[in-house]
């Protein structure tokens, strides 16, 4: 048997997802005696480029959340805040270059100001 060149989860998920959903494996229990489990999910970078490290991180978080939920934990995969402030600043400044002054010229309150003064 030859391995496929890329992973196609559709066939596997078509078989297993209905069973998992019917058993309620993805539903939190909300039982007061259940232990809480939470992971903060960082949003995608403003650069729009996903690297292998980020893909691996997302996979690990997905596995951990599903594992704990299936064990009866009250799980939450919480959407987080931007964690790439420097990358965001660089990308935004490149996109607005010429329309606004640079960060050093703009100052704290002048991001939305165009032109002089």
C-alpha positions in Angstrom: 0.0 0.0 0.0 1.3 3.4 -1.0 1.0 6.4 1.3 -0.9 9.4 -0.1 1.2 12.5 -0.8 -1.0 14.7 1.5 -3.2 14.0 4.4 -6.9 14.1 3.6 -8.9 13.8 6.8 -12.4 13.7 5.2 -12.7 9.9 5.0 -11.5 9.3 8.6 -13.7 12.1 10.0 -16.7 10.9 8.0 -16.4 7.6 9.9 -15.5 8.7 13.4 -17.1 12.2 13.9 -20.7 10.9 13.9 -19.7 8.4 16.6 -17.9 11.0 18.7 -20.7 13.5 18.4 -23.4 10.8 19.2 -21.5 9.9 22.4 -21.2 13.6 23.3 -17.4 13.4 23.4 -16.9 17.1 22.5 -19.5 18.5 24.9 -18.3 20.0 28.2 -19.9 18.4 31.2 -20.4 21.6 33.2 -20.4 19.4 36.2 -19.3 21.3 39.3 -17.1 18.5 40.4 -15.3 18.3 37.0 -11.8 19.7 36.8 -11.4 22.8 34.6 -9.0 22.7 31.6 -8.2 25.7 29.5 -5.8 26.6 26.7 -5.4 30.1 25.3 -5.5 30.0 21.5 -3.4 32.8 20.0 -4.9 34.4 16.9 -3.1 34.1 13.5 -0.3 36.5 12.9 -1.1 39.7 10.9 1.5 38.5 8.4 -0.9 35.8 7.3 1.9 33.2 7.0 1.6 30.0 9.1 4.9 28.3 9.8 5.5 24.7 10.8 6.0 25.6 14.4 2.6 27.3 14.6 0.9 24.4 12.8 2.5 22.0 15.2 1.4 24.2 18.2 -2.2 24.3 16.9 -2.2 20.5 16.5 -0.9 19.9 20.0 -3.5 22.3 21.5 -6.3 20.6 19.5 -5.2 17.1 20.7 -4.9 18.3 24.4 -8.3 20.0 24.4 -10.1 17.0 22.8 -8.3 14.6 25.1 -9.3 16.5 28.3 -12.9 17.0 27.0 -13.3 13.3 26.3 -12.0 12.6 29.9 -14.8 14.7 31.3 -12.9 17.9 32.1 -14.7 21.2 31.7 -12.6 22.4 28.7 -12.2 25.7 27.1 -10.1 26.6 24.1 -10.1 30.4 24.7 -9.4 32.8 21.8 -6.5 34.9 22.9 -4.9 38.2 22.1 -2.3 39.2 19.6 1.1 37.8 20.6 3.1 39.2 17.8 3.2 42.9 18.4 6.5 43.6 16.7 5.6 41.6 13.5 2.2 43.4 13.5 3.9 46.8 13.7 6.3 46.0 10.9 3.5 44.6 8.6 1.2 47.6 9.2 4.0 50.1 8.7 4.9 48.5 5.4 1.3 48.6 4.2 0.8 52.2 5.0 4.3 53.4 4.0 3.9 56.6 2.1 0.3 57.2 3.3 1.4 58.0 6.9 4.6 59.0 8.6 6.8 56.3 10.2 6.3 55.2 13.8 9.1 57.4 15.1 7.7 60.5 13.3 4.1 59.7 14.2 4.4 59.5 17.9 1.9 57.7 20.3 -1.3 59.5 19.3 -0.7 60.2 15.6 -1.2 56.8 13.9 -4.4 58.0 12.2 -3.0 61.4 11.3 -2.0 62.0 7.7 0.7 64.3 6.5 2.3 67.0 8.6 1.9 68.5 12.0 
